[in-house]
């Protein structure tokens, strides 16, 4: 076969149809992102109201620290601000502290030999003394410190 100009005519062969998947992946990711963002906007965020403490005008250096640290140890021994005492002395000391301090604060801690029951006894004594500001320390502290 030749053409008018003498060059052979090429017969075009039929091209095979193929599915290009890359645009399909782009569309699926777009739909997925849209669905995720839409479902996240439907969730109602629930929170618990918290009353945060207000800052005071006085600096911490100007205020005297009147808090008491009660460290529970083994047996019937404890420490009142690093001073050794017995469990029988805790209740009267707490009552005296509450009577003489307008903003009584107690830190209850224990050493590595403290028993859980003794810590609860101290917390009960603090509650019975009427002291409402109580902190429980969970970090390790050596005995008497």
MORA-V874693 format. One record per residue. N is the residue number from 1. RES is the residue in one letter. PSI is psi in whole degrees, -180 to 180 (none if undefined). OMEGA is omega as a letter, one per 30 degrees, with the letter a starting at -180 (* if undefined). D_FIRST is the distance of its C-alpha to the first C-alpha in Angstrom with 1 decimal. Layout:
N_RES_PSI_OMEGA_D_FIRST, N_RES_PSI_OMEGA_D_FIRST
This chain:
1_X_134_l_0.0, 2_X_159_a_3.7, 3_X_-174_a_6.8, 4_X_-35_a_10.0, 5_X_3_l_11.4, 6_X_-3_l_9.1, 7_X_149_a_8.6, 8_X_147_l_5.9, 9_X_130_l_6.4, 10_X_133_l_8.9, 11_X_125_a_10.1, 12_X_126_l_13.9, 13_X_151_a_16.0, 14_X_129_l_19.3, 15_X_144_l_22.2, 16_X_138_l_25.4, 17_X_137_l_28.4, 18_X_152_a_31.4, 19_X_124_l_34.9, 20_X_117_a_36.3, 21_X_-17_a_39.9, 22_X_-46_l_41.4, 23_X_-31_l_41.9, 24_X_-40_l_43.5, 25_X_-42_l_45.9, 26_X_-42_l_46.9, 27_X_-41_a_47.7, 28_X_-43_l_49.7, 29_X_-38_l_51.7, 30_X_-45_l_52.4, 31_X_-40_l_53.7, 32_X_-46_l_55.8, 33_X_-40_l_57.4, 34_X_-43_l_58.1, 35_X_-44_a_59.7, 36_X_-47_a_61.8, 37_X_-37_l_63.1, 38_X_-43_a_63.8, 39_X_-32_l_65.8, 40_X_-32_l_67.7, 41_X_-17_l_68.8, 42_X_-23_a_70.2, 43_X_131_l_72.6, 44_X_121_a_76.1, 45_X_121_l_77.6, 46_X_141_a_81.1, 47_X_165_l_83.7, 48_X_127_l_87.4, 49_X_136_a_89.5, 50_X_131_l_91.3, 51_X_105_a_94.3, 52_X_146_l_93.9, 53_X_147_l_97.1, 54_X_146_l_97.8, 55_X_141_l_98.5, 56_X_163_a_102.1, 57_X_-30_a_103.3, 58_X_144_l_105.2, 59_X_157_a_103.5, 60_X_-25_l_103.7, 61_X_-29_a_106.0, 62_X_-26_a_108.6, 63_X_138_l_108.8, 64_X_133_l_110.9, 65_X_111_a_109.2, 66_X_13_a_111.6, 67_X_155_a_109.3, 68_X_138_l_110.6, 69_X_122_l_108.7, 70_X_115_l_109.9, 71_X_123_a_108.5, 72_X_136_l_109.0, 73_X_-164_a_109.7, 74_X_160_l_110.8, 75_X_-133_a_113.9, 76_X_25_a_116.0, 77_X_148_l_115.1, 78_X_176_l_113.2, 79_X_130_l_113.1, 80_X_105_a_114.0, 81_X_52_l_112.4, 82_X_8_l_112.5, 83_X_124_a_116.1, 84_X_134_l_116.8, 85_X_170_l_118.2, 86_X_169_l_118.6, 87_X_-29_l_117.1, 88_X_-25_a_120.6, 89_X_-13_a_120.6, 90_X_-47_a_117.2, 91_X_-50_l_118.4, 92_X_-38_l_121.4, 93_X_-40_l_119.4, 94_X_-41_l_116.6, 95_X_-43_l_119.3, 96_X_-43_l_120.9, 97_X_-44_l_117.5, 98_X_-38_a_116.6, 99_X_-32_a_120.0, 100_X_-9_a_119.8, 101_X_121_a_116.1, 102_X_-38_l_114.7, 103_X_79_a_111.1, 104_X_130_l_111.3, 105_X_136_a_108.2, 106_X_134_l_108.0, 107_X_119_l_105.4, 108_X_126_l_105.5, 109_X_172_l_104.1, 110_X_157_l_104.6, 111_X_-171_a_104.6, 112_X_-8_l_103.0, 113_X_1_a_106.1, 114_X_144_l_106.3, 115_X_146_a_106.3, 116_X_-41_a_104.3, 117_X_-37_l_107.5, 118_X_-35_l_109.5, 119_X_-41_l_106.8, 120_X_-38_l_107.0, 121_X_-42_l_110.8, 122_X_-43_l_110.6, 123_X_-37_l_108.1, 124_X_-40_l_110.5, 125_X_-39_l_113.4, 126_X_-43_l_111.4, 127_X_-42_l_110.6, 128_X_-28_l_114.3, 129_X_-12_l_115.4, 130_X_16_l_113.4, 131_X_123_a_110.9, 132_X_-17_l_107.5, 133_X_98_a_105.5, 134_X_136_l_104.6, 135_X_138_l_101.9, 136_X_123_a_101.0, 137_X_132_a_99.7, 138_X_-5_l_97.2, 139_X_157_l_96.7, 140_X_137_l_98.6, 141_X_132_l_102.0, 142_X_156_a_104.5, 143_X_129_l_107.9, 144_X_8_a_110.2, 145_X_none_*_107.7
